[in-house]
Structure formats: C-alpha cells, structure tokens
C-alpha cells in the first residue's frame, strides 16, 4: 500500500511540477486574475455548457404553458420528427400488394387426376373404376403442370414392375365407383378454390389489401378484411380433410390415403408481392414533403396558460433546436460576459468593504470563500431543479405534476446562511442576493424564483443570531422554512393562481422543506469550509474550550495555578471584548491556550510556586531563557496539536516584543560591564498584538497578575495598577500594530477594573468569624504567594508586565513584615 501511495505521489508530482514552475514566474496579482476567470468560466459552464447542455422541452400535448413562448429570431426549421411521423402515416396507408392466380383449383384437380391414373396403372388387375374416365393422354398433354411425383411413380412402376407404397396399396385394393371419385374431386376443387394465402404471409394482411390478377396484370382490386374473407393454406387443407371424412362410402384408411395424395395439390392462390409493395412504400415516402416550420422574430407562439397542442409543441421544438445549434455559443459567451461583470462587482464589494466591517480573512481569502460557496450553491440549484422536473414528470395529476411547486424545496438560503456564520452579515446578505441573481439563469420562472431566493436568503442572514450550538442551525432552518412558506403563498397569489387546498399544502410543505434542507446542507459543509479557510465559528471555539482536550487537561494537571490564571484572564478578556464589540468568545478561548507553554517548567512561574522560587538559584540569563521559552514551546505544542492559527497567534502576541526588564537589570548589575549583556536575550520574540482581541488579552494578562498580587484589591488599588499597566503598554508601543482606539482602550480599562472588583471583592464577615492577625497573614503569605499592601510596590516593568519571578521571596516577605 505504501509503494502504491509513493507511486501515485510521484505521478502527481510530474503533472504538478510544470504548473508549480509556471506559477512561480507569475505575480500574485496575475495568479488571482487567472483564478478569477477560472471561477467565472466554471460557473458559466455549470449554468450553460455548450458541449452537452441541451435543454429538452418539458411540455407534451395537453399540458398548460407555464410561460409565454416568443421566437428569439427568424427561424426556419425542418421538423424531422413530424416529417418522419407523416411519412410513417403515409406508409401505413399503403396497401400490401398480393398476386392472385384464378385457376389454382382446376390445376389442383388435374394434377390429382394424373396422380390417380398413375397409381391405378400400377394395379396388377383390371381397372379399379367402372367406365373410368379419370384422365387421358390429351388431358395430360394439356396440363403443363404435371406432378413430377406422379411421373416418377409411373416410371418406377413400369421399370420395377408395379412397386406400390402403403397408400397406393390402399387405393388399389378395390374398385372405386365413379361417384366416389367425383366426390373426392369435388372436395378437392372446393377446398382449393377461392383466396388461399400462405401462412407465412399472414403478417402482411391488413384491413385492406391490393390484389393483382396474374393473368390480367393491369387489373387490380381492393379486398377488405382479407384475414376474415380469405383462408390460410393450413385451413384449406383442413377443410379438404373434413370434406373427405364426410364421404361415408370410404373407409378410414381410404380417406387418409386420398387426403395424403390430394393435400399436396392445394397451393396458395394469392401470394405477397414484396417487390411491388416496397416500391409502393418508397413512392409514398417520397411523396411526403418535409414539414417546414417558419417563425418570425418576436413572433408570439403561445401565451402562458394555453394548452399545448401538436402545432405549438413543434414550434417549441423549433426554437429549442435553434437555440442549441445556431445560437449555442452566442448564449454561452453572452452569459460569460454577464457573469464576469457580476463577479467583478462582488470582488470590488469585498475589496472596498467598510473599515468598520472586520472579517477574520484577508480580502483575497474572503473572495475565494465567496466564490466557493457560490459555486456550491449553483450546483445545488441545478440538482434541485432537475429533481423537481423529474418528480413532476412522474406524476400526471395536479399539483404533483407542477415542477414549480416542487422547486420551492430548493435550499436557496445556503449561501447566506453559510457566510453569515463564517464572515459577516453584510457580506452574507450581498452573497445571498448574488446567488439569487444566478438562480434566474437556471430557474424555469426566473423572476418568481429570484424573488423567492432573495427573501429566503435574507431570512437566512437575520434568522440566526448566535451560533453557539449545532442545534441553532436547525432552529434557523425552521425559521427560514416558515418564511419560505409565506413567500410561496404570496407568489401563488401574485401569479393569480386559485387557492386550491392541495396546491397550497404541497407548496407550503416544499417551501418549509427548503429551509430545513438549507440548514442541513450548511451543517454538513460548514466544517469543511471552516477547515479549508481556517475560520473559527462559535461552535468550533466552544469545542476548543472542552477541558478534556489534551492540551487543557495537561495544563490543569501540571500547572494548576496557570490554568486558574488562564480562566480568569479569559473572563476579563471576554467582558472587555464584548464592551467594545470585539469577539469575546475568541479572546476567551485564546486566553485558555495563551500560556500552555508553561507546562514545560510550571514551577518556574510565580502562580505555580509554593514558597520557593527556583529563579533565586539561577542566573538572570537562564531565568529569562526559561520564561521566554514558554512562548516558543507553546507555539510548538499548538502546531503539534493542530490548534487553529487564530488561536495559536495569541501565544506569542500576548507578550509582544516586551523585554524581561527586571531580569535584564539584574543581569546588568551582576555583570562587570553593562555592555556585555545582549538585550535580545531578555526579549520576547513577538510579534506585537495584531488584533483587538490579542491586545486586550495582553492587558488582561498583566492586570490579573497584578490584582492577584494585591493584599487588598480595593477598587482604588485596582484602578491604580490597571491604569499603570495600560500606560506602560502604550509607552512601550506594544499596541501600534492593532486597531484598538484610545476610546476603546478607556472602555477596556473600566471593564477590567469592574470585573476585577467583582472577582477579588472582600468577603462579608459573618458572626463568629475571627479574621487572622497581621502576623498570621504574613506567615500564610510567605508560605504561598507574597502579597503587596501598597500597589506602587508591585513590580510592573516598562512594558507593563508583572515579573515577580525576578524577586527573591524572602526579601519581599521581609519588606511586607515591616
């Protein structure tokens, strides 16, 4: 299996290599426009493919037209089907030609007489018939059709001396009376007389046939119901047998013997003339002129609501033949130009979107996502309309035979519903309208379905407010379905169709189903679009907050202090983001993962320490390396566990490019010369916060650590340290690369102060509660984490970070004990 996979990769690499080399020589702009026209061409081919897209008429005779039919141009069309039908009708009117021979009965009698004469000549005794006059030489001479079997037997008898067969023995065993022979001859004459046809010619018999007399070739007659008035050869011979069996003077063996001799002389008197009939058919075919349909430009063929008859149907076929042959490529290139203009408008809309419209994608990726969803919507529409047409054709009773009603089930809201969850409501509304315009190129009733699609798409945008669970899509689908049902009823009223209960019920059911199907399709394809474009929806973010995920579980077990810190920072960041309209859920989830790198050495961070500080025994450079490494190690963990890039970006950006100020100063003080110390060894790798959410997380991270270090987290103390931290971050230019404004920064500051006050507010004393003494508090604090009674003493660096790890705990405790 591995060898097969490697072979496939090599083959794919051979095909991909030329494209890869070609793309390397192109600029990003050239690649973009190549992909742009690829999308336009793909959409055009999906809507109208000139190579295999032949739209066949859905109408048949007796149907009612759903739209008016107008000729697009001057059309001259030979209706091959109608022409062939008329020729076939002419061929059906051609009468089969038979040839009749009138003397067949007499010929049969004469041949039978000759045969009897030859048999009787073989008799060893006197003639078997009294005064026999069965035949004579003159009779034999006159008969040109002498039975060869009789001659053969006569010759055989003369040569061999009367060798008789069993049948001949029966006939020569006694003398037959003349009356008996006459009765046999009469039976033969009656049975061989009339119109007798061969059984194989029965297939050519019709209600009327044309009969030619062989002796009078220029005379012909028409025979009606030949199958009734004529008899077949088998019936004629059966009639002979019955007549012979009615001769009572003959024994059973004699009857059988006479029948065995006589039946061979009954032959068809009429025979099918295939050559003459084929010539008549060919002549009838050539006599039918081709059916030519001539239409003028803008000629109205029929109006909406008219019954479809044969004439209208042939004209509709003429227009279809014209459009798929003469104007097929014209239609394709016209559609290509229209779609190019529409896609260019969409590109410009996304490119020049309002600065207030913040989306989690670049402009190019947003347009790529837009194109992907539009192509999927076009495919869905094409398939849905084909299913609607197929379903309607399977039924003959209204309204089940109406494809328009079944088409209400098409999930038109997929585009807007997907993009409102992935990007933004404004782009989703624009995209839904764009997809609705394309629906007009596909739908059987363009105007009605464009309106229906626009309304359904708009409801899809505003019908879903928060996407915090997969069930919210189902709720939105039901809401869209209700709106679709109301729109379907409105369209029925607009089209002035009668309000029939069956039609209303089917329309409402199909329209409601359209909303459910739209939500179902969105639920299936949304995770694929999320992964393909790296977009995090609320549901995906909530899934990342699961405490059972390996990273979060490892963080909780190895660094419980950091885990608690992350949750509190997440709460602060979420509230602050909501206050300024940023993505609070994104900031909260980013906070849960921002310090996962501390799991490598959790005891080297203050929130996980219990009385001892490992940095007291380390050089400043070593301590700085360990602390900075939690960022690089966190990025490594994020990559290994395939965290979304948006979440992984919080790990380096929440520290920015700030320096470990106090470790740097400590290293300089211990060095013989300050110039020996490289400041980059004490700086985080960055980058600076790129988004509002990352900037707020940076602020919340430092503020939470400072508030945790306060002995008395009063609102005044909290305001002091929060203001000091924000000012320090601003002074260090850490917020230069994000779009957080000063007004928003002020709102963030007040929100953090309010949230910290709620988290760290003092507990209410209850009766019997004895608070610990100051000495006991100091003892407790020195055994866990030191607390600062004066907020000015909290070690806040120039970059606004709390670096308690840089201070020895026993020194800090001594200061607090004084």
C-alpha positions in Angstrom: 0.0 0.0 0.0 2.9 2.4 0.8 4.5 1.7 -2.5 1.3 2.4 -4.4 0.9 5.7 -2.4 4.5 6.7 -3.2 4.0 5.9 -6.9 0.8 8.0 -7.0 2.6 10.9 -5.4 5.4 10.6 -8.0 2.9 10.6 -10.8 1.0 13.6 -9.3 4.4 15.4 -8.8 5.2 15.0 -12.5 1.9 16.6 -13.5 2.0 19.3 -10.8 5.7 20.3 -11.4 5.1 22.2 -14.6 2.2 24.2 -13.1 4.3 24.9 -10.0 7.2 26.2 -12.1 4.8 28.3 -14.2 3.1 29.8 -11.1 6.5 30.8 -9.6 7.1 33.1 -12.6 3.7 34.8 -12.1 2.9 37.6 -9.7 0.2 37.2 -7.0 -2.0 39.6 -9.0 -1.6 37.5 -12.1 -2.4 34.3 -10.2 -5.5 36.0 -8.7 -6.9 37.1 -12.0 -6.3 33.7 -13.5 -8.2 32.0 -10.7 -10.9 34.8 -11.1 -11.6 33.9 -14.7 -11.4 30.2 -13.9 -14.2 30.7 -11.4 -16.2 32.7 -13.9 -15.8 30.1 -16.6 -16.6 27.2 -14.2 -19.8 29.0 -13.2 -20.8 29.6 -16.8 -20.2 26.0 -17.8 -22.3 24.8 -14.8 -25.2 27.1 -15.8 -24.9 26.5 -19.6 -22.5 24.0 -21.1 -22.5 24.4 -24.9 -20.9 21.0 -25.3 -23.6 18.9 -23.7 -26.2 21.1 -22.3 -29.3 20.6 -24.3 -32.4 21.7 -22.6 -35.3 19.5 -23.7 -38.9 20.6 -23.7 -40.7 19.6 -20.6 -44.1 20.0 -22.3 -46.2 17.4 -24.0 -49.6 17.6 -25.7 -52.3 18.6 -23.3 -50.1 20.4 -20.8 -50.6 24.0 -19.9 -47.8 26.5 -20.7 -46.1 28.0 -17.6 -44.7 30.9 -19.6 -45.3 32.7 -22.9 -43.3 31.4 -25.8 -41.7 34.0 -28.1 -39.5 33.4 -31.1 -36.0 34.8 -30.5 -35.2 35.3 -34.2 -36.3 34.3 -37.7 -36.3 30.5 -37.7 -36.8 28.1 -40.5 -36.8 24.6 -39.1 -37.4 21.2 -40.7 -39.3 19.1 -38.1 -37.7 15.8 -38.8 -39.8 14.1 -36.2 -43.1 15.4 -37.6 -41.9 14.7 -41.1 -41.0 11.1 -40.2 -44.4 10.8 -38.5 -46.2 11.9 -41.6 -44.1 9.6 -43.8 -44.8 6.8 -41.5 -48.5 7.6 -41.7 -48.2 7.6 -45.5 -46.5 4.2 -45.4 -49.2 2.9 -43.1 -51.8 3.9 -45.7 -50.0 1.9 -48.4 -52.0 -1.4 -49.0 -49.9 -4.6 -49.2 -49.9 -6.0 -52.8 -50.9 -9.6 -53.4 -50.9 -11.5 -56.7 -53.9 -13.8 -57.4 -54.0 -16.9 -59.6 -57.6 -17.8 -60.5 -57.0 -21.3 -62.0 -55.4 -22.8 -58.9 -58.4 -25.1 -58.2 -58.6 -26.6 -61.6 -54.8 -27.1 -61.7 -55.1 -29.0 -58.4 -57.8 -31.2 -59.7 -56.0 -32.0 -63.0 -52.8 -32.9 -61.1 -54.7 -35.0 -58.7 -56.3 -37.0 -61.6 -53.0 -37.6 -63.2 -51.6 -38.9 -60.0 -54.5 -41.2 -59.5 -54.1 -42.5 -63.1 -50.5 -43.3 -62.5 -51.4 -45.2 -59.3 -54.2 -47.2 -60.9 -51.8 -48.2 -63.7 -49.7 -50.0 -61.2 -52.6 -52.3 -60.3 -52.0 -55.9 -61.5 -55.6 -56.5 -62.3 -58.3 -54.8 -64.4 -59.1 -51.1 -63.8 -60.4 -50.3 -60.4 -63.0 -47.9 -61.7 -66.0 -48.8 -63.7 -66.1 -47.0 -67.1 -63.2 -45.0 -65.8 -62.6 -41.6 -67.4 -60.3 -40.2 -64.8 -58.0 -38.8 -67.4 -56.5 -39.2 -70.8 -53.3 -38.5 -72.6 -54.9 -35.4 -74.0 -55.7 -34.3 -70.5 -52.2 -35.0 -69.5 -50.8 -33.3 -72.5 -52.9 -30.2 -71.9 -51.7 -30.0 -68.3 -48.5 -28.2 -68.3 -48.1 -28.6 -64.6 -47.8 -32.3 -64.4 -47.0 -33.6 -60.9 -43.4 -34.9 -61.0 -44.2 -37.3 -58.2 -46.9 -38.9 -60.4 -44.5 -39.3 -63.3 -41.8 -40.7 -61.1 -44.2 -43.3 -59.7 -45.4 -44.2 -63.2 -41.8 -44.6 -64.4 -40.9 -46.6 -61.4 -43.9 -48.9 -61.8 -43.0 -49.5 -65.4 -39.4 -50.3 -64.7 -39.8 -52.2 -61.4 -43.0 -53.9 -62.2 -45.6 -52.2 -60.0 -43.8 -51.5 -56.7 -46.6 -49.9 -54.5 -46.5 -47.8 -51.4 -48.8 -48.4 -48.5 -51.0 -45.5 -49.7 -51.1 -46.9 -53.2 -52.0 -50.4 -51.9 -55.0 -48.9 -50.1 -56.2 -47.2 -53.3 -55.7 -50.2 -55.5 -57.2 -52.7 -53.1 -60.7 -52.3 -54.5 -62.7 -50.8 -57.4 -64.0 -47.3 -56.7 -67.3 -46.1 -58.1 -67.3 -43.0 -60.3 -69.5 -41.3 -57.8 -66.9 -41.8 -55.1 -64.1 -40.4 -57.3 -66.3 -37.4 -58.2 -67.0 -36.7 -54.6 -63.2 -36.8 -53.9 -62.6 -34.5 -56.9 -65.4 -32.2 -55.8 -64.0 -31.9 -52.3 -60.6 -31.1 -53.7 -62.0 -28.5 -56.1 -64.0 -26.8 -53.3 -61.1 -26.8 -50.9 -58.6 -25.4 -53.5 -61.0 -22.8 -54.7 -61.0 -19.1 -53.6 -58.4 -16.9 -52.0 -55.9 -19.1 -50.2 -52.8 -17.4 -48.7 -49.6 -18.9 -47.3 -49.5 -19.0 -43.5 -46.2 -17.0 -43.6 -48.0 -14.2 -45.4 -50.4 -13.6 -42.6 -48.2 -10.8 -41.2 -48.8 -8.7 -44.3 -52.6 -8.8 -44.1 -54.3 -5.5 -43.2 -57.9 -4.3 -43.2 -57.5 -3.7 -46.9 -55.1 -5.2 -49.4 -54.5 -4.6 -53.1 -54.9 -7.7 -55.3 -53.4 -8.0 -58.8 -54.7 -10.7 -61.2 -51.7 -12.6 -62.7 -53.5 -13.3 -65.9 -54.6 -9.6 -66.1 -51.8 -7.6 -64.7 -53.4 -4.2 -65.5 -56.4 -5.0 -63.4 -56.4 -4.6 -59.7 -59.0 -4.7 -56.9 -59.1 -3.9 -53.3 -60.0 -6.6 -50.9 -61.4 -5.7 -47.4 -60.8 -7.7 -44.3 -58.8 -10.4 -46.1 -58.0 -12.1 -42.8 -61.7 -12.8 -42.4 -62.7 -13.4 -46.0 -59.6 -15.4 -47.1 -58.3 -18.6 -45.7 -54.9 -19.8 -45.0 -53.3 -22.8 -46.6 -53.4 -24.8 -43.4 -57.2 -24.0 -43.1 -57.8 -25.0 -46.8 -56.1 -28.4 -46.3 -58.0 -28.9 -43.0 -61.2 -28.2 -44.9 -60.3 -30.8 -47.5 -59.7 -33.3 -44.8 -63.1 -32.6 -43.3 -64.9 -32.9 -46.6 -63.2 -36.3 -47.4 -64.2 -37.6 -44.0 -67.8 -36.7 -44.8 -67.8 -39.4 -47.7 -69.4 -42.3 -45.9 -68.7 -44.9 -48.5 -64.9 -44.6 -48.0 -63.2 -46.4 -45.2 -60.9 -44.5 -42.7 -57.8 -45.8 -44.5 -59.1 -44.8 -47.9 -59.9 -41.3 -46.6 -56.4 -41.0 -45.2 -55.0 -42.2 -48.5 -56.9 -39.8 -50.6 -56.1 -36.9 -48.3 -52.4 -37.8 -48.3 -52.4 -37.7 -52.1 -54.7 -34.7 -52.5 -53.4 -32.2 -49.9 -50.2 -31.5 -51.8 -52.1 -30.1 -54.7 -53.8 -27.4 -52.6 -51.5 -24.4 -53.0 -51.9 -20.6 -52.2 -53.8 -18.8 -54.9 -52.7 -15.4 -53.5 -49.1 -14.5 -52.7 -47.5 -11.4 -51.2 -45.5 -9.4 -53.7 -42.7 -7.8 -51.6 -41.1 -6.0 -54.5 -44.3 -4.3 -55.6 -45.2 -3.4 -52.0 -41.7 -1.9 -51.3 -41.9 0.2 -54.4 -45.3 1.5 -53.3 -43.9 2.3 -49.8 -40.9 4.1 -51.3 -43.2 6.1 -53.6 -45.5 7.0 -50.7 -42.5 8.1 -48.6 -41.1 10.3 -51.3 -44.5 11.9 -51.9 -44.5 13.4 -48.4 -42.7 16.8 -48.4 -40.6 17.8 -45.3 -42.5 19.7 -42.6 -41.0 23.2 -42.5 -41.7 25.5 -39.6 -41.2 29.2 -40.3 -41.2 31.7 -37.4 -40.5 35.4 -37.4 -38.5 37.3 -34.8 -40.6 38.3 -31.7 -43.5 36.2 -33.0 -45.6 35.1 -30.1 -46.1 31.3 -30.3 -48.4 30.9 -27.4 -49.3 32.6 -24.2 -49.0 31.5 -20.6 -51.9 29.3 -19.7 -52.6 28.0 -23.2 -53.0 24.3 -23.9 -50.1 22.7 -25.7 -51.2 21.1 -29.0 -49.1 19.4 -31.7 -48.6 22.7 -33.6 -47.3 24.6 -30.5 -45.2 21.7 -29.5 -43.5 21.6 -32.9 -42.8 25.3 -32.8 -41.3 25.0 -29.3 -39.0 22.3 -30.6 -38.1 24.5 -33.5 -37.0 27.2 -31.0 -35.1 24.7 -28.9 -33.3 23.4 -32.0 -32.4 26.9 -33.0 -31.0 27.8 -29.5 -28.9 24.7 -29.2 -27.5 24.7 -32.7 -27.4 28.2 -34.2 -27.1 30.4 -31.0 -25.5 28.0 -28.6 -22.1 29.7 -28.4 -23.7 33.1 -28.6 -25.6 32.3 -25.5 -22.5 30.9 -23.8 -20.3 34.0 -24.4 -23.1 36.3 -23.5 -23.6 34.5 -20.2 -19.8 34.5 -19.7 -19.7 38.3 -20.1 -22.6 38.9 -17.7 -21.1 36.6 -15.0 -17.7 38.3 -15.4 -19.3 41.6 -14.6 -21.2 40.2 -11.7 -18.1 38.6 -10.2 -16.1 41.8 -10.7 -18.8 43.7 -8.8 -18.6 41.1 -6.0 -14.8 41.4 -5.9 -15.0 45.2 -5.6 -17.6 45.0 -2.9 -15.4 42.7 -0.8 -12.3 44.6 -1.6 -13.8 48.0 -0.7 -15.8 46.9 2.3 -16.4 49.4 5.1 -13.5 49.8 7.5 -16.0 49.0 10.3 -16.6 45.6 8.7 -14.0 43.4 10.3 -13.8 39.8 8.9 -11.4 37.0 10.0 -10.0 36.7 6.5 -7.9 38.6 4.1 -9.7 40.2 1.1 -8.4 37.6 -1.3 -9.4 34.7 1.0 -12.8 36.2 1.7 -13.4 36.4 -2.1 -12.2 32.8 -2.5 -14.6 31.7 0.2 -17.4 33.7 -1.5 -16.7 32.0 -4.9 -16.5 28.6 -3.3 -19.9 29.0 -1.7 -21.5 30.5 -4.8 -20.3 27.5 -7.0 -21.7 25.1 -4.4 -25.0 27.0 -4.4 -25.2 26.8 -8.2 -24.6 23.1 -8.2 -27.2 22.7 -5.5 -29.7 24.7 -7.6 -29.1 22.8 -10.7 -29.5 19.4 -9.0 -32.6 20.7 -7.1 -34.3 21.9 -10.3 -33.5 18.6 -12.1 -35.0 16.7 -9.2 -38.1 18.9 -9.3 -38.5 18.4 -13.0 -38.1 14.6 -12.7 -40.6 14.4 -9.8 -43.1 16.4 -11.8 -42.7 14.2 -14.8 -43.5 11.1 -12.7 -47.0 12.5 -11.9 -49.9 13.3 -14.1 -52.3 14.9 -11.6 -52.1 18.5 -10.5 -50.4 19.9 -8.4 -47.9 16.9 -8.3 -47.1 17.5 -12.0 -46.0 21.1 -11.4 -42.2 21.4 -11.3 -42.5 25.0 -9.9 -44.1 23.8 -6.7 -41.5 21.1 -6.2 -38.7 23.6 -6.8 -39.8 25.5 -3.6 -37.8 22.8 -1.7 -34.5 24.1 -3.2 -32.2 25.3 -0.4 -31.7 28.8 -1.6 -30.6 30.1 1.8 -27.4 28.0 1.9 -25.1 30.8 0.7 -26.3 33.5 3.1 -26.6 31.1 6.0 -23.0 29.8 5.5 -21.4 33.2 5.1 -23.2 34.8 8.0 -21.6 32.2 10.2 -18.2 32.3 8.5 -17.7 36.0 7.7 -20.2 38.8 8.3 -24.0 39.5 7.9 -23.4 42.3 5.3 -21.3 40.1 3.0 -23.7 37.2 3.6 -26.7 39.4 2.5 -24.8 40.6 -0.6 -23.8 37.0 -1.4 -27.4 35.7 -1.0 -28.6 38.4 -3.4 -25.8 37.5 -5.8 -26.7 33.8 -5.7 -30.3 34.7 -6.3 -29.4 36.5 -9.5 -27.7 33.4 -10.7 -30.8 31.4 -9.8 -32.6 33.5 -12.5 -30.3 31.9 -15.1 -31.3 28.4 -14.0 -34.9 28.5 -12.8 -37.9 27.9 -15.1 -39.6 31.0 -13.9 -36.7 33.5 -13.4 -38.4 36.5 -11.9 -40.5 34.5 -9.4 -37.6 32.4 -8.2 -35.2 35.3 -7.9 -37.7 37.0 -5.6 -38.2 33.8 -3.6 -34.5 33.2 -3.3 -33.7 36.8 -2.2 -36.3 36.6 0.6 -35.2 33.2 1.7 -31.5 34.3 1.7 -32.3 37.5 3.7 -34.2 35.5 6.3 -31.1 33.2 6.5 -28.9 36.2 7.3 -31.1 37.6 10.1 -32.7 34.4 11.2 -29.6 33.2 13.1 -28.2 35.4 15.8 -25.8 33.3 17.8 -24.2 30.1 16.6 -23.3 28.6 19.9 -24.5 25.0 19.2 -25.3 22.9 16.1 -29.0 22.9 17.1 -29.1 26.7 16.3 -28.8 25.8 12.7 -31.9 23.6 12.9 -33.8 26.4 14.6 -32.7 28.8 11.9 -33.8 26.3 9.2 -37.3 26.1 10.7 -37.5 29.9 10.8 -36.4 30.0 7.1 -38.9 27.3 6.2 -41.8 29.4 7.7 -40.7 32.4 5.8 -40.4 30.4 2.6 -43.9 29.1 3.2 -45.3 32.6 3.4 -43.4 33.6 0.3 -44.7 30.6 -1.6 -48.3 31.6 -0.8 -47.6 35.2 -1.8 -46.2 34.0 -5.2 -49.3 31.9 -5.8 -51.4 34.9 -5.1 -49.2 37.1 -7.3 -49.5 34.7 -10.2 -53.3 34.8 -9.8 -53.5 31.1 -9.3 -56.5 29.8 -7.5 -56.1 28.9 -3.8 -56.6 25.2 -4.1 -56.0 23.2 -0.9 -53.8 20.6 -2.5 -51.6 23.2 -4.2 -51.3 25.3 -1.0 -50.4 22.3 1.2 -47.8 21.0 -1.3 -46.3 24.4 -1.8 -46.1 25.1 2.0 -44.5 21.7 2.6 -41.9 22.1 -0.1 -41.1 25.6 1.0 -40.7 24.6 4.6 -38.6 21.6 3.5 -36.4 24.1 1.6 -35.5 25.8 4.9 -34.7 22.6 6.6 -32.6 21.3 3.7 -30.7 24.6 3.7 -29.7 24.3 7.3 -28.9 20.6 6.8 -26.6 21.3 3.8 -25.0 24.2 5.8 -24.4 21.9 8.8 -22.7 19.3 6.5 -20.5 21.7 4.6 -19.7 24.3 7.3 -16.9 22.2 9.0 -15.3 21.7 5.6 -15.3 25.4 4.9 -14.0 26.1 8.4 -11.1 23.8 7.9 -10.3 24.9 4.3 -10.2 28.6 5.1 -9.1 28.5 8.8 -12.2 30.2 10.1 -13.3 29.6 13.7 -17.1 29.7 14.2 -18.5 30.0 17.7 -19.3 26.3 17.8 -15.7 25.4 16.9 -14.4 27.8 19.6 -16.7 26.2 22.1 -15.4 22.8 21.1 -11.9 24.1 21.8 -12.9 25.1 25.4 -13.5 21.4 26.3 -11.5 20.8 29.4 -11.0 17.1 28.3 -8.8 18.2 25.4 -5.2 17.0 25.8 -3.7 20.5 26.0 -6.1 21.9 28.5 -6.1 18.7 30.6 -2.3 18.7 30.7 -2.3 22.4 31.7 -4.7 21.7 34.5 -2.7 18.8 35.9 0.8 20.2 35.5 0.3 23.9 36.1 -3.0 24.3 38.1 -2.0 27.9 39.0 -1.5 28.8 35.4 -4.8 27.1 34.5 -6.7 29.2 37.0 -4.9 32.3 35.8 -5.9 31.5 32.2 -9.6 31.1 33.1 -9.7 34.4 35.0 -7.8 36.2 32.2 -10.3 34.7 29.7 -13.2 36.1 31.7 -11.6 39.5 31.8 -10.8 39.5 28.1 -14.3 38.2 27.1 -16.1 41.0 29.1 -13.7 43.7 27.7 -14.2 42.5 24.1 -17.9 42.5 24.4 -17.8 46.0 25.7 -16.2 47.3 22.6 -17.9 45.0 20.1 -14.9 42.6 19.5 -15.1 38.8 19.5 -15.3 38.0 23.2 -15.5 34.2 22.7 -12.4 34.2 20.6 -10.5 36.2 23.3 -11.7 33.8 26.0 -10.6 30.7 24.1 -7.3 32.3 23.2 -6.8 33.0 26.9 -7.2 29.3 27.7 -4.3 28.5 25.5 -2.1 31.5 25.8 0.2 30.0 28.5 0.2 26.3 27.5 4.0 26.6 27.1 4.4 26.9 30.9 3.7 23.1 31.2 7.3 22.5 30.3 8.5 24.1 33.5 5.5 25.1 35.6 7.4 25.7 38.9 9.4 28.5 37.3 6.3 30.7 37.1 5.0 32.5 40.2 1.4 31.3 40.1 2.6 27.7 40.4 5.1 28.2 43.1 4.5 27.3 46.7 7.0 29.2 48.8 10.2 28.6 46.8 11.4 30.5 43.8 13.7 28.4 41.5 15.0 31.6 40.0 16.8 32.5 43.2 19.4 30.0 42.3 19.6 30.7 38.6 21.4 33.4 36.6 19.2 36.1 35.1 20.0 35.0 31.6 19.0 31.4 32.5 15.8 32.6 34.1 15.0 34.8 31.1 15.6 31.9 28.7 13.2 29.7 30.7 10.5 32.3 30.8 10.8 33.3 27.2 10.8 29.7 26.1 7.2 29.2 27.3 6.2 31.2 24.2 8.3 29.1 21.7 7.3 25.9 23.4 3.7 26.9 23.4 3.8 27.5 19.6 5.4 24.1 19.2 2.5 22.5 21.2 -0.1 24.4 19.2 1.4 23.1 16.0 1.6 19.5 17.3 -2.0 19.5 18.4 -3.1 21.4 15.3 -4.6 24.3 17.0 -6.2 26.8 14.6 -3.8 29.5 13.7 -6.0 32.2 15.0 -5.8 30.7 18.5 -2.1 29.9 18.2 -1.4 33.6 17.4 -2.5 34.5 21.0 0.5 32.7 22.4 3.3 35.0 21.1 1.2 38.1 20.7 0.1 38.4 24.3 3.7 39.2 25.3 4.5 41.1 22.1 8.1 42.2 21.9 8.5 43.3 25.5 11.7 42.7 27.5 12.0 41.0 30.8 13.0 44.3 32.3 13.9 43.2 35.9 15.9 40.2 34.8 17.7 42.4 32.3 18.5 45.0 35.1 19.6 42.2 37.4 21.9 40.8 34.8 23.4 44.2 34.1 24.0 44.8 37.8 25.8 41.4 38.1 27.9 41.9 35.0 31.3 43.6 35.1 30.1 45.8 32.3 26.5 46.5 31.2 27.6 46.4 27.6 28.3 42.7 28.0 24.6 41.9 28.2 22.6 41.5 25.0 19.1 42.9 25.4 17.7 40.5 22.8 18.4 37.6 25.2 15.8 39.1 27.5 13.1 40.0 24.9 10.1 38.0 23.8 10.1 37.0 20.1 6.8 38.7 19.3 5.0 39.8 17.2 3.1 42.6 18.8 -0.7 42.2 19.1 -2.3 42.2 15.6 -5.9 42.2 16.6 -8.1 43.9 19.3 -8.6 40.5 20.9 -4.8 39.9 21.3 -4.2 43.4 22.6 -7.0 43.0 25.2 -5.5 39.7 26.2 -2.1 41.3 26.8 -3.7 43.9 29.0 -5.9 41.4 30.9 -3.0 39.0 31.5 -0.9 41.7 33.2 -3.8 43.2 35.1 -4.9 39.8 36.5 -1.4 39.0 37.7 -1.1 42.4 39.4 -4.6 42.1 41.0 -3.6 38.7 42.4 -0.5 40.2 44.0 -2.6 42.8 45.9 -3.1 42.3 49.6 -6.2 44.5 49.5 -7.8 44.5 45.9 -9.9 47.6 46.5 -11.4 49.5 43.5 -8.9 52.3 44.2 -5.9 49.9 44.2 -7.2 48.1 41.2 -7.7 51.3 39.2 -4.2 52.4 40.1 -2.5 49.2 38.8 -4.7 48.8 35.8 -4.0 52.4 34.7 -0.3 52.0 35.3 -0.2 48.7 33.3 -2.1 50.2 30.3 0.1 53.3 30.3 3.2 51.2 30.4 2.0 49.0 27.5 1.2 52.2 25.5 4.5 53.7 26.3 6.3 50.6 25.1 4.4 50.9 21.7 3.0 47.4 22.0 -0.4 48.4 20.6 1.0 50.1 17.5 0.1 47.2 15.1 -3.6 46.7 16.2 -6.6 48.9 15.6 -7.5 49.4 19.2 -8.5 53.1 19.7 -8.0 55.2 22.8 -11.7 55.4 23.3 -12.0 51.6 23.2 -8.9 51.4 25.4 -10.7 53.5 28.0 -13.7 51.2 27.9 -11.5 48.2 28.3 -9.8 49.8 31.3 -13.1 50.4 33.1 -14.4 46.9 32.2 -11.3 45.2 33.6 -11.5 47.3 36.8 -15.1 46.4 37.3 -14.5 42.7 36.6 -11.5 42.5 38.9 -13.5 44.2 41.6 -16.2 41.6 41.3 -13.7 38.7 41.3 -11.5 39.9 44.2 -14.0 41.7 46.3 -13.6 41.2 50.1 -15.8 38.6 51.8 -18.6 39.6 54.1 -17.7 38.9 57.8 -20.3 36.6 59.4 -21.0 36.2 63.2 -18.2 34.2 64.9 -15.7 34.8 62.2 -12.3 35.9 63.7 -10.0 37.3 61.0 -6.4 36.3 61.1 -3.9 38.7 62.7 -1.4 40.6 60.5 1.4 38.3 61.7 -0.6 35.2 60.7 -1.4 36.7 57.3 2.2 37.4 56.7 3.1 33.8 57.7 0.4 32.5 55.3 1.6 34.7 52.5 5.2 33.8 52.8 4.2 30.1 52.7 2.4 30.6 49.3 2.5 33.8 47.3 3.6 37.1 48.6 1.0 39.9 48.7 1.6 43.7 48.3 -0.2 46.0 50.6 1.0 49.0 48.5 0.1 48.8 44.8 3.1 51.0 44.0 5.4 48.2 45.1 4.1 45.7 42.6 7.0 45.1 40.1 5.5 46.3 36.9 8.1 46.5 34.1 8.4 49.3 31.5 6.4 47.0 29.1 3.6 46.6 31.7 4.3 43.1 32.8 4.4 41.7 36.3 7.8 40.0 36.9 7.5 38.6 40.4 9.8 35.7 39.4 12.7 38.2 39.3 12.4 39.0 43.1 13.5 36.8 45.9 10.5 35.8 48.1 12.3 36.1 51.4 13.2 39.7 50.6 9.7 40.5 49.6 8.3 38.9 52.7 10.7 40.9 54.9 9.5 44.1 53.4 5.9 43.2 53.9 6.5 42.2 57.5 8.0 45.6 58.4 
